[in-house]
Amino acid sequence: MDAIELGLAVLLLCLSFFAASSSSQESGLDFLNYAKSPQLADWMVNIRRKLHENPELGFEEFETSKVIRAELDEMGIQYKHPVAVTGVVAYIGTGGPPFVAIRADMDALAMEEAVEWSHKSKVPGKMHACGHDAHVAMLLGAAKILQEHRAQLKGTVVLLFQPGEEGLGGAKKMIEAGVLENVEAIFGLHVATDTPVGTISSRVGPVMAGCGFFEAVISGKGGHAAIPQHTIDPILAASNVIVSLQHLISREADPLDSQVVTVAKFQGGAAFNVIPDSVTIGGTFRAFTKESFWQLKQRIKEVIVAQAAVQRCTADVNFLEEVKPFFPVTVNSQNLHELFQSVASDLVGTHNMRESKPVMGSEDFAFYSDVIPGYYFFVGMRNDTRGPLASGHSPFFTINEDVLPYGAAMHASLATS
């Protein structure tokens, strides 16, 4: 190849790269405009409201799964079901590599909805109070966008409709079912009540904390409250345990390494004048690194057992891993962060991008990002003209449905990019 041929080759390469970049940016904006069209936006709203009226708890999302499968059938999208009891895994594209996954959680919470509106939950004691109904609607919206542009896909997009996110580790069961086979990267999102609609936020590195739960039965010797010398008081022992657990954070943790230990359960005794035989306490612990998380777990058991012994009691500590699996730290990939910033800036503009702060809440998306590169982000839905939005897990939680097009377009744009 002579100098002229080499120059032409470089020029053609540059031009093709520029054209591809321009095409990607245009398709992203096209995705958002299409998602905002009444045709697609109203469709997502209707799905979201249908799901909101019929909330189902983790691994009970049978009707939710039916709604998803009916829409996928209508779009002509292939899928697998059941996966991890009620989950659905759909495929759009060539059927070959590269494979990229986008995920939505499906389950509701066990609480009574306190907001009166035309699509209020019809199921007593159950409510979509965390936005998973919106997440499903947005992923279905992305499916519609991707299916209509499937000829442009150079690989395969895997859509994960996941059950049991709320403390049940549904992502772990999905992984065990093989949903990440051949998948090279995965994206997930959550609606955000604290940022304006039209904004996208995230950060590189740790986003949400690793999480575990514990329960301890502290046993002594019950008796009459008027003669405590004849008893071994487990309430006193449990009280000392709780105070000592707080010292794990204030005196053992690095102040720059955020950790939390909270005792939120204390059960013992049924009468004013009787010291019980035993007391049960329980709570949660959180950390932003694996090392801190496992160190905290070890010290929680040591402190409970030792402090109970000081008061002549015994303690049985259970970390409930079978029913409440430990959630890893949710960590965003550096490489995917750069892709995310490019896609988000093209979609909403750099002025509508925010760097989110890490939070001590947990998210079972972490199971995915613990196995392959993952990226988790937040889609704002606050509208100040309508007043503040209640936070997630509140009976007053509501969705600003203007958020749906942004989530659908971000999913589709990240997957195609």
Secondary structure as UniProt FT lines:
FT   HELIX           3..36
FT   HELIX           38..53
FT   TURN            58..59
FT   HELIX           62..75
FT   STRAND          78..83
FT   TURN            84..86
FT   STRAND          87..93
FT   STRAND          99..105
FT   TURN            118..119
FT   TURN            124..125
FT   HELIX           132..148
FT   HELIX           150..152
FT   STRAND          156..162
FT   HELIX           170..176
FT   TURN            177..182
FT   STRAND          183..196
FT   TURN            197..198
FT   STRAND          200..202
FT   STRAND          205..208
FT   STRAND          210..219
FT   STRAND          223..224
FT   TURN            225..226
FT   HELIX           228..230
FT   HELIX           234..247
FT   HELIX           248..252
FT   TURN            255..256
FT   STRAND          259..267
FT   TURN            272..273
FT   STRAND          274..275
FT   STRAND          278..287
FT   HELIX           290..310
FT   TURN            311..312
FT   STRAND          314..318
FT   TURN            321..323
FT   STRAND          330..332
FT   HELIX           334..348
FT   HELIX           350..352
FT   STRAND          353..355
FT   TURN            364..365
FT   HELIX           366..369
FT   TURN            370..371
FT   STRAND          374..382
FT   HELIX           384..386
FT   TURN            392..393
FT   TURN            395..396
FT   HELIX           401..403
FT   HELIX           404..416
//
